[in-house]
Amino acid sequence: MSFNTFGKLFRFTTWGESHGPAIGCVVDGCPPNIALSEKDIQIDMDRRRPGKSKFTSQRKEYDRVEILSGVFEGKTSGSPISMIIYNKDAKSRDYETIKNKFRPGHADYTYLLKYGIRDYRGGGRQSARETASRVAAGAIAKIVLKSFLGKKFSVVGGVVQLGILGCNKNNWKAKEINKNPFFCPDKKSIKLWEKYLLAIRKAGTSCGAIIELRANGIPAGLGAPIYSKLDSDLAASLMSINAVKGVNIGAGMGAAFLSGEENSDEIRNFKGKIKFKSNNAGGILGGISSGQEIVASFAVKPTSSILSSRETIDKKRKNTKISVKGRHDPCVGIRAVPIGEAMMACVLLDHYLLNRAQCG
């Protein structure tokens, strides 16, 4: 299976399956002499891991990351950083009764058509379990960017839409995001979201979500104007996340509803400082960062594994029905927040290093 590596200068390769003994990744291209420890990475791993609340999968994985190489005396050495995360709570028997059926909405059917073999235990390589490895790589990217860009740098994500329920983004408070199980930036939405998702879970179904990412402290000049635009690479990275079906940069598809006057981000010089009067471009102009806040959002479809009976076919192409039991998220988009942050951080660091190599 090819294409398990992401990035140009800052690259990571993920490996492992959902119900295998372990998953992990190898990060290559990390600059040397950056202070790094397993504890630093574990912060983001804990944000993504399942079983933390009644609103996520009850699979009990502690996702303890172990660094095997690339760090010496507490600092990156410039060599590949290899990390491993052991699977502790895989229950393959949950999939025995449906191993010959194709789960609607999953990649079971296409994987078998392409490779002629598939791991039915939780989806194997296609499982969102793989994203834990991305989060480990993204945690390193955040640490490196912080060391280069200083305290002003941050990448923060939040769920702004849970199924049919939105939130007031004018109430966005980054400090609130990690205080609630929904990664919601609007404190006033929490109680209603809680009732809604409990009803979704009780009904044996699922819902989708929209996650917004905001990066601050990013200098102007990142990105190449033609085939490696910052926004195109960012969109590709977010689309690579399991269950993501759409990406917006800034106003995104909403820009189609604006007039030229409404959409243009006017520029002014205020006492020697260049400022924009709006940010419909999401901080990226012509594929190059403008120095503004970089804003992207992505849509995550409803979890495909649901208790409700659905029509499908089996390996013999016979019509049948399927109901997927086991431990699944009623809204997989909730745990996609740290994954989105990780992918954005990896893209930003990659482009920072590329820009430094070309422009000094």
Helices and strands as residue ranges (DSSP letters): E 5-6, E 11-16, E 22-28, H 38-48, E 65-67, E 71-72, E 75-76, E 81-86, G 92-98, H 108-115, G 124-126, G 128-130, H 131-149, E 154-162, E 165-166, G 169-171, H 174-177, G 187-189, H 190-202, E 209-216, H 230-239, E 244-249, G 252-257, H 260-263, E 267-270, E 273-276, E 284-285, E 288-289, E 294-300, E 310-313, E 319-322, H 336-359
